[in-house]
Amino acid sequence: MQAQKFVQDLCPDYYSDQCPCIITQVNYCPVCSFLGSSHDCNDCNWAGKCIQLEEKFKDFGPPTMALKEGKIQHIKNFLLPGAGILFFGYATKSMINSISILSTINLISHQQPHYCSIPGVVLDIYHDMQLVVLGLNTLSIREKYLIQQNKEMSVHITKQPAVLGLNKLNRNEKTLIVSSKFGNLLAEPIAQQFNNAVIQPPRDLAPLIKQRLSQWAQEDISTDVSQIVSLGSHTQHKKLLLSLNTKQSLQMSLLNNNLFH
C-alpha cells in the first residue's frame, strides 16, 4: 500500500486508463525510468501491463480539441519540492512559433474572485505535438491549486531574459552550472546549449530531474572551468562571486531573480 501511495504521489494517473499519457513519448515519465531518459529499469513493481510496452501501441498526435489563441491547455503537472512545478500543456501553432526554449512567460488565471499571474520559463517545445513544457515558480498553495483546477490558462509572453548574461558566454568553453530550487528546472535546457557543460548536483533533487541531469553531473569540479551559470538565489550569486573574487578571468551568468522571486 505504501508503494502504491508513493507512485500515486509521483503521478495520480498511474493506476488509471490515462496511463500511459503523452509525456511518455517525450521522456518525462516520473514512474517508468525507461520513459524518463534512463537506460536502466528502476523496477516500478507495477503488477499490470508495462508502461513502456503500452506506450509503443499508443498514438499521440497533436490535440484534436480546438485550442484558443493566447491560451494553454493543461495536460499534466508535477509538483517538485522546493522547485515549483513541471507543467505540460497544448498550445496553438502561432503561440509555439512565437516562443523558444528559455522564453519567459506568465500563466494567468482570471478565476473569480482572484487574479493570479505565475512566472515561468519554456523548458522544451515539441512542434509536431503542439506540446510545451514549462517550469513554473509557484510561491503559494493557492497558485498550485489554480494550476491543478484550470484546464485552460492565459499566457503572457514576456521579453525579459530568464538568465542574465547567458548570450555573452562562449558555447565551447567548459561551463559549470550551479543550481538550486526553481533554478534546478532550468539546468537541463541551459546545459544543452554548451558543448562542455558540467553540473554540480544539487541536494534533495527530485528523482525525475536528477535522472535528466545525470549526464552532466560531476561531484568533483575541476579547476579548468572558465564560465559559471548560477541558477539560484541572490545569496547563491553572492557566495559564488565572493569565492571567485580572485579569478577575474571567469565569466558568470545569473538567474534573473527579479522575475522568479
C-alpha positions as CSV (number, residue, x, y, z in Angstrom):
1,M,0.0,0.0,0.0
2,Q,2.8,2.4,0.8
3,A,4.5,1.6,-2.6
4,Q,1.2,2.4,-4.3
5,K,0.8,5.7,-2.5
6,F,4.4,6.7,-3.4
7,V,3.7,6.1,-7.1
8,Q,0.4,8.0,-6.9
9,D,2.3,10.9,-5.4
10,L,4.5,10.9,-8.5
11,C,1.6,10.6,-10.9
12,P,-2.1,10.2,-9.8
13,D,-3.0,8.7,-13.2
14,Y,-0.6,5.8,-12.9
15,Y,-3.3,3.3,-12.0
16,S,-5.9,4.7,-14.3
17,D,-6.8,4.4,-18.0
18,Q,-5.0,7.7,-18.6
19,C,-1.6,5.8,-18.3
20,P,0.4,5.9,-20.4
21,C,-0.1,9.6,-21.4
22,I,1.5,11.8,-24.0
23,I,4.5,12.7,-21.8
24,T,5.8,9.1,-22.1
25,Q,6.7,10.0,-25.7
26,V,8.9,12.9,-24.7
27,N,10.8,11.0,-22.0
28,Y,9.3,12.8,-19.0
29,C,7.5,9.9,-17.2
30,P,8.3,10.1,-13.5
31,V,7.4,6.5,-12.9
32,C,9.0,4.5,-15.7
33,S,12.7,5.1,-15.8
34,F,12.9,4.0,-19.5
35,L,10.4,6.7,-20.4
36,G,12.2,9.2,-18.3
37,S,15.5,9.3,-20.3
38,S,17.2,6.5,-18.4
39,H,18.9,3.4,-19.8
40,D,18.1,1.2,-16.8
41,C,14.8,-0.2,-15.5
42,N,14.0,1.0,-11.9
43,D,11.6,-1.9,-11.4
44,C,8.4,0.1,-10.7
45,N,6.7,-3.1,-9.3
46,W,3.6,-2.4,-11.3
47,A,1.5,-5.6,-11.4
48,G,-0.3,-4.7,-14.6
49,K,1.0,-4.1,-18.1
50,C,4.3,-2.5,-18.6
51,I,4.0,1.3,-19.2
52,Q,6.8,1.2,-21.7
53,L,5.2,-1.6,-23.7
54,E,1.8,0.0,-23.6
55,E,3.3,3.3,-24.9
56,K,4.5,1.6,-28.0
57,F,0.9,0.9,-29.1
58,K,-0.5,4.3,-28.4
59,D,-0.6,7.0,-31.0
60,F,-0.2,10.5,-29.6
61,G,-0.7,13.1,-32.2
62,P,-1.5,16.9,-31.9
63,P,-4.5,17.8,-29.9
64,T,-7.9,17.1,-31.5
65,M,-9.8,19.7,-29.5
66,A,-10.0,23.3,-30.5
67,L,-7.3,25.4,-28.9
68,K,-7.9,29.1,-28.2
69,E,-5.4,31.8,-29.1
70,G,-3.5,33.1,-26.2
71,K,-4.4,30.1,-24.1
72,I,-2.6,27.0,-23.0
73,Q,-4.4,23.8,-22.3
74,H,-3.3,21.9,-19.2
75,I,-2.3,18.3,-19.7
76,K,-0.4,17.3,-16.6
77,N,1.9,18.8,-14.0
78,F,4.3,17.5,-11.3
79,L,4.9,19.3,-8.0
80,L,8.7,19.3,-7.3
81,P,9.6,20.0,-3.7
82,G,11.4,23.3,-3.4
83,A,11.5,23.7,-7.2
84,G,8.0,24.8,-8.3
85,I,6.0,22.9,-10.9
86,L,6.9,21.0,-14.1
87,F,3.9,21.8,-16.4
88,F,2.9,20.2,-19.7
89,G,0.3,21.8,-22.0
90,Y,-1.0,22.1,-25.5
91,A,-0.6,25.4,-27.3
92,T,-1.7,26.8,-30.7
93,K,0.9,26.7,-33.5
94,S,1.0,30.5,-33.6
95,M,2.0,30.6,-29.9
96,I,4.6,27.9,-30.3
97,N,6.1,29.8,-33.2
98,S,6.4,32.9,-31.0
99,I,8.3,31.3,-28.2
100,S,11.6,29.5,-27.9
101,I,13.4,27.4,-25.2
102,L,14.1,29.7,-22.2
103,S,11.4,32.2,-23.2
104,T,9.9,33.7,-20.1
105,I,6.1,33.6,-19.7
106,N,3.4,34.3,-17.2
107,L,0.5,31.9,-16.8
108,I,-2.6,33.9,-15.8
109,S,-5.8,32.8,-14.1
110,H,-8.8,35.1,-14.1
111,Q,-10.8,32.8,-11.9
112,Q,-13.0,34.9,-9.7
113,P,-12.6,36.4,-7.2
114,H,-8.8,36.4,-7.6
115,Y,-6.4,37.3,-10.4
116,C,-3.2,35.3,-10.4
117,S,-0.1,35.5,-12.5
118,I,2.5,32.8,-12.2
119,P,6.0,33.3,-13.7
120,G,7.7,30.5,-15.7
121,V,10.2,29.5,-18.3
122,V,9.8,27.4,-21.5
123,L,11.9,24.3,-21.0
124,D,11.0,22.4,-24.1
125,I,8.9,22.5,-27.3
126,Y,7.5,19.7,-29.4
127,H,6.2,21.3,-32.5
128,D,4.5,18.2,-34.1
129,M,2.6,17.5,-30.9
130,Q,1.9,21.2,-30.2
131,L,3.2,20.4,-26.7
132,V,5.2,22.8,-24.5
133,V,7.0,22.0,-21.2
134,L,7.1,24.8,-18.7
135,G,8.9,25.3,-15.4
136,L,6.6,27.4,-13.1
137,N,7.7,29.2,-10.0
138,T,4.8,28.8,-7.6
139,L,5.0,30.5,-4.3
140,S,1.7,29.7,-2.6
141,I,-0.7,26.8,-2.2
142,R,-3.4,28.9,-3.9
143,E,-1.3,29.1,-7.1
144,K,-0.7,25.3,-7.1
145,Y,-4.5,24.8,-6.6
146,L,-5.3,27.1,-9.5
147,I,-3.0,25.2,-11.8
148,Q,-4.5,21.9,-10.8
149,Q,-8.1,23.1,-11.3
150,N,-7.8,25.2,-14.5
151,K,-7.9,23.3,-17.8
152,E,-7.0,26.5,-19.7
153,M,-4.9,29.4,-18.6
154,S,-4.0,32.6,-20.4
155,V,-0.3,33.1,-21.5
156,H,1.6,36.3,-21.5
157,I,5.0,36.1,-23.2
158,T,7.5,38.5,-21.7
159,K,10.6,40.0,-23.2
160,Q,12.8,39.5,-20.1
161,P,15.7,37.1,-20.2
162,A,15.4,34.1,-17.8
163,V,19.2,34.1,-17.2
164,L,21.1,37.4,-17.4
165,G,24.3,37.4,-19.5
166,L,23.8,33.9,-20.9
167,N,24.3,35.1,-24.5
168,K,27.7,36.5,-23.6
169,L,29.1,33.1,-22.7
170,N,31.2,31.0,-25.2
171,R,29.4,27.8,-26.2
172,N,32.7,25.9,-26.5
173,E,34.2,26.8,-23.1
174,K,33.9,24.5,-20.1
175,T,30.9,25.8,-18.2
176,L,29.9,25.0,-14.6
177,I,26.2,25.2,-13.8
178,V,25.2,25.6,-10.1
179,S,21.5,25.5,-9.4
180,S,19.0,25.4,-6.5
181,K,15.3,25.3,-6.0
182,F,13.5,26.7,-9.1
183,G,16.8,27.0,-11.0
184,N,17.1,23.2,-11.0
185,L,14.4,23.2,-13.7
186,L,16.5,25.4,-16.0
187,A,19.7,23.4,-15.6
188,E,19.0,20.9,-18.4
189,P,18.0,23.3,-21.3
190,I,21.0,25.5,-20.4
191,A,23.4,22.6,-20.3
192,Q,22.3,21.6,-23.7
193,Q,23.4,25.0,-25.1
194,F,27.1,24.3,-24.3
195,N,29.5,21.7,-25.8
196,N,31.2,21.2,-22.5
197,A,28.9,21.7,-19.5
198,V,29.1,20.2,-16.0
199,I,26.5,20.4,-13.3
200,Q,27.2,20.4,-9.6
201,P,24.5,18.0,-8.3
202,P,22.1,20.0,-6.1
203,R,20.9,18.4,-2.8
204,D,17.4,17.0,-2.4
205,L,16.8,16.9,-6.2
206,A,13.5,15.4,-7.4
207,P,14.3,11.9,-8.9
208,L,12.9,12.8,-12.3
209,I,15.1,15.9,-12.6
210,K,18.1,14.1,-11.1
211,Q,17.8,11.4,-13.7
212,R,17.6,14.0,-16.5
213,L,20.7,15.9,-15.2
214,S,22.8,12.8,-14.6
215,Q,24.7,13.0,-17.9
216,W,26.2,16.4,-16.8
217,A,26.6,15.7,-13.1
218,Q,30.1,15.9,-11.7
219,E,30.8,15.8,-7.9
220,D,34.5,16.9,-8.2
221,I,34.6,20.1,-10.3
222,S,38.0,20.6,-11.8
223,T,39.7,24.0,-11.8
224,D,39.7,24.4,-15.6
225,V,36.1,25.8,-15.6
226,S,36.2,29.2,-17.3
227,Q,32.5,30.1,-17.1
228,I,29.8,29.7,-14.5
229,V,26.0,29.9,-14.7
230,S,24.4,30.5,-11.3
231,L,20.7,29.3,-11.2
232,G,19.9,30.1,-7.7
233,S,19.0,32.9,-5.2
234,H,20.7,36.2,-4.7
235,T,22.6,34.6,-1.8
236,Q,24.0,31.9,-4.0
237,H,25.1,34.6,-6.5
238,K,26.9,36.5,-3.8
239,K,28.7,33.4,-2.4
240,L,29.9,32.4,-5.9
241,L,31.1,36.0,-6.6
242,L,33.0,36.1,-3.3
243,S,34.6,32.7,-3.9
244,L,35.6,33.7,-7.4
245,N,36.9,37.2,-6.4
246,T,40.5,36.2,-7.2
247,K,39.6,34.6,-10.5
248,Q,38.9,37.6,-12.7
249,S,39.0,35.7,-15.9
250,L,35.9,33.7,-15.1
251,Q,32.7,34.7,-16.9
252,M,29.4,34.5,-15.0
253,S,25.7,34.4,-15.9
254,L,22.9,34.7,-13.3
255,L,19.3,33.6,-12.9
256,N,17.1,36.7,-13.2
257,N,15.7,36.6,-9.7
258,N,13.7,39.8,-10.3
259,L,11.3,37.6,-12.3
260,F,11.2,34.5,-10.2
261,H,11.4,35.6,-6.5
